[in-house]
């Protein structure tokens, strides 16, 4: 399973303010700079729980008061990407940043406030100055497009059709000293007509390649599903027929792509493969086999529903975007397409049928949870899809997809720490795509952190966090869980005790949504999860101690 396709957005719709506006806000807010912080556990807020608008006003004022610490200048603008308000009223407001109207990669930061709205601290993606001497490129946009197109050909090989490249100027602060760069989105179709895409960062002064990564992050009623047995489905009645559309989950629906693909240019899809809404006469969907095209639709809808429920019931998140809006699914996409992907631009999930030899239809529950979790990451920490942060991006989807599977408690697809075990065929050669207890079982993934782990493909550098997550949940050593045998070693020779997958999920989700930023690496992930465990369970708690031990067990110290 490879990850999803998500269209990377350099700016996010939200509240846009200038540095001058922030300074003005500092004089109009009633937030007290001397308010004492309160812990999350066991403390009632001294004031009414603030709403989103209040949290933003407080964060704007705090940002203005601490502009020097945050390296905010008059040449910058900020926009609010996400707001988290804790049960005790503590506020966490996440910003994106521009410099002279150019998006800053690594300019994101999170402001943390007490329940009373006073500044508690901040997490920044990068801590250095974000300015560049000039915003006029010496390398032309057509030259940047040519360089990126060559990169896409080199990465994917073979004959590519309809290749398009769209360069956009940005300030790159993620790779050392901030520099003016071209961020070029390249898209094409392979020989089967399936989409490929890559983002290329090019130094706008010298033309040197800075970084590149795939932006198709591939992975990979009642209805009779392929993988999860007979499952309940909430549907919509329209006249004498039923639609595979769930009014209880933001009108999430599933349609048949009819084996067509999207027509995309410059990273924008002008013609999408149609999602022809599934309908049924008796509200009993599919037959449990590929002979009925609705069967894959059952799996997809069930995966969407279960992922929605997991995030809402466990973490209080109302939908992937946190806004109560449903997404939609397309099944039967492309020709023998060994892929499934989440795409931010359509807010939709797309599933291929597989080639029947390596993969079957990619509509398994943990695949759905994995891909939709890329959407959650995009709306929160927006972990850059390269280097160690890219590994953490992939691991987040593996971890949360696994937890969705555990949450479902489905006897036909019991919770496990294998990734994609339902979709692999004998031609794949292994019983799963990835193995959280010992990631190197797949032949490529890293069990332990080392200084070169960020140079691995993100699906393999993710192994360090996957291994951490397994150890934190289940502990080290040999054991059998739900009929699956595991034997998880540690990299430092220690013996680790687990705290269970429920606490793992709570800690990782809070770390992702409150503390991680686009540039978070493994060392910073350790700090983020320790802070999350402290917030949830207290300083020095058994849970916080277990987090530290599990990271040390994969040599992240």
Secondary structure, 3 states (H helix, E strand, C coil): CCCCECCCCCCCCCCEEEHHHHHHHHHHCCCCCCCCCCCCCCCCCCCCCCCHHHHHHHHHHHHHHCCCCCCCCCCEEEEEEEEEECCCCCEEEEEEEEECCEEEECCCEEEEECCCCCEEEEEECCCCCCCCCCCCCCCCHHHHHHHHHHHHHHHHCCCCEEEEEEEEEEEECCCCCCEEEEEEEEEEECCCCCEEEEEEEEECCCCCEEEEEECECCCCCEEECCCCCEEECCCEEECCEEECEEHHHCCEEEEECCCCCCEEECCEEEECCCCEECEECCCEECCCCCCCHHHHHHHHHHHHHHHHHHHHHHHCCCCCCCCCCCCEEEEEECCCCCCEEEECCCCEEEEECCCCCCECCCCCHHHHHHHHHHHHHHHCCCCCCCHHHHHHHHHHHHHHHHHHHHHHCECCECCCCEECCCCECHHHCCCCCEECCCHHHHCCCCCCCCCCHHHCCHHHHCHHHHHHHHHHHHECEEEEECCEEEEECCCCCCCCECCCHHHHHHHHHHHHHHHCCCCCCHHHHHHHHHHHHHHHHCCCCHHHHHHHHHHHHCCCC
